[in-house]
Amino acid sequence: RIVYVNGEFVPEEDAKISVFDRGFLFADGVYEVTSVLDGKLVDFPGHMTRLGRSLSELQMDTPVSQEEMEAIHRRLIADNDLVEGMIYLQVTRGAADRDFAFPKDTKPSLVLFTQARDLVNAPAAATGLKIAFVDDIRWGRRDIKTVQLLAPSLCKMAAKALGCDDAWMVEDGHITEGTSNNAYIVTKDGAIVTRNLSNSILHGITRAAVLQLAAEAQIRVEERAFTPDEARDAQEAFVTAASSFVMPVVEVDGVTLGNGKPGPIAKRLRELYVAQAR
Ligand code: PDD
């Protein structure tokens, strides 16, 4: 695999980052994951806009121009013959002597790599996910897409230990989101409910696109926090992310939703999203 590191396209085994990089020492960095379908970037402008916001919230410089960022993505797709999968992009504050205060004048590190994956024909899309509820132990600025991913990683492992595929994280009696996706339920009267945007969740790029598609399809959407009880009582459920598009959920906290198969609204939104991405 060819990866990008600070201006160079190199085989992954030749890629190097300093042990003093603040991404490594402090998780002082941000990232984006953009999906690739038929060799083309999906929702790319949205991901770049969010990256710009994450960087500015952490007072970090933008390492390369928007045009250059797009050119790097395209070159990685070409060099790796990527037809379907994801591109991971990470910007960290760069290398500096270890100090909690932000160092002055460090050069940010920029790393990108590809991951080939079946997104459209993902096996989980046919069966649906089983979700466990786990306490949300993350920090308070989940709207910034930082590389500080140990808490969601622990939440996902807790869900796996319960025999589930992923966790929906719960805070103050309400679901925030999935460990790496936004969470949705469909009520018995056919309305989609998903948490409103705030610092409590990541502002998903796929979420924005899917809510737009739902509005166009005249499906009612309520953007508000929902409880574990509402989720257990839902007709169907699903999650969204660049890495999974719209992924149906068939079980929450041991309760089977609907007939235990991916629900019609999740399936329809998934088809609409894939059709639009192509
Ligand atoms: N995760 N919420 C969280 C906590 C996420 O980590 C993600 C994405 C999302 C969905 O955002 P988007 O639709 O923009 O991908 C919501 C990426 C895919 C990851 O960490 O791999």
Boltz pocket constraint, residues with backbone or C-beta under 6 A from the ligand:
constraints:
  - pocket:
      binder: B
      contacts: [[A, 33], [A, 142], [A, 177], [A, 178], [A, 179], [A, 180], [A, 181], [A, 182], [A, 201], [A, 202], [A, 203], [A, 204], [A, 205], [A, 206], [A, 207], [A, 240], [A, 241], [A, 242], [A, 243]]
      max_distance: 6.0
